[in-house]
Amino acid sequence: MREMDLVLGRFADSALAGLSDGDLAELEGWLEIPDQQMFAYVLGTEPTPPEIDTALFRRLRSFHGSSQ
């Protein structure tokens, strides 16, 4: 299992019931981002591009105790 699967999977498991179809599509799109890049965005070690820095992404970041 990829590490990013754990990061996104844990978030999805906890938030799934409240996610809209659009949220689910956004989450699926994150799977296309290379793991190291996504980790950098989640941890805040690299600036998050505006198209990724959405309310849902900020929820993911907050879920993992990271904020910017």
C-alpha positions in Angstrom: 0.0 0.0 0.0 1.3 3.5 -0.9 1.8 6.0 1.9 -0.5 8.5 0.2 -3.3 5.9 0.2 -3.1 6.0 4.0 -3.2 9.8 4.1 -6.1 10.1 1.7 -7.8 6.8 2.8 -8.0 7.7 6.4 -9.4 11.1 5.5 -11.9 9.6 3.1 -13.0 7.0 5.7 -13.7 9.7 8.2 -15.4 12.2 5.8 -17.0 9.9 3.3 -20.6 10.3 4.5 -20.5 14.1 4.2 -18.7 14.3 0.8 -20.6 15.5 -2.2 -20.1 14.0 -5.7 -17.9 17.0 -6.5 -15.8 16.4 -3.4 -15.4 12.7 -4.3 -14.3 13.7 -7.8 -11.8 16.2 -6.3 -10.4 13.5 -4.0 -10.0 11.1 -6.9 -8.1 13.8 -8.8 -5.6 14.0 -5.9 -4.7 10.4 -6.7 -3.1 11.6 -10.0 -0.7 13.9 -8.1 2.7 12.2 -7.5 2.9 11.1 -3.8 5.9 13.2 -2.9 4.3 16.3 -4.3 1.0 15.6 -2.5 2.9 15.1 0.8 4.7 18.4 0.3 1.3 20.1 -0.2 -0.3 18.4 2.8 2.7 19.1 5.0 2.9 22.7 3.8 6.6 22.3 2.8 5.7 23.5 -0.7 3.2 26.1 -1.8 -0.1 24.5 -2.7 -1.3 25.5 -6.2 -4.6 27.4 -6.1 -6.4 24.7 -8.1 -5.5 22.2 -5.3 -5.9 24.6 -2.3 -9.7 24.2 -1.9 -11.9 24.0 1.1 -11.7 20.2 0.9 -7.9 20.2 0.7 -7.8 22.4 3.7 -10.0 19.9 5.5 -7.6 17.1 4.6 -4.7 19.2 5.8 -6.5 20.0 9.1 -7.4 16.3 9.5 -3.7 15.4 9.5 -2.9 18.3 11.9 -1.2 20.5 9.3 -2.2 24.0 8.4 -0.7 26.9 6.5 
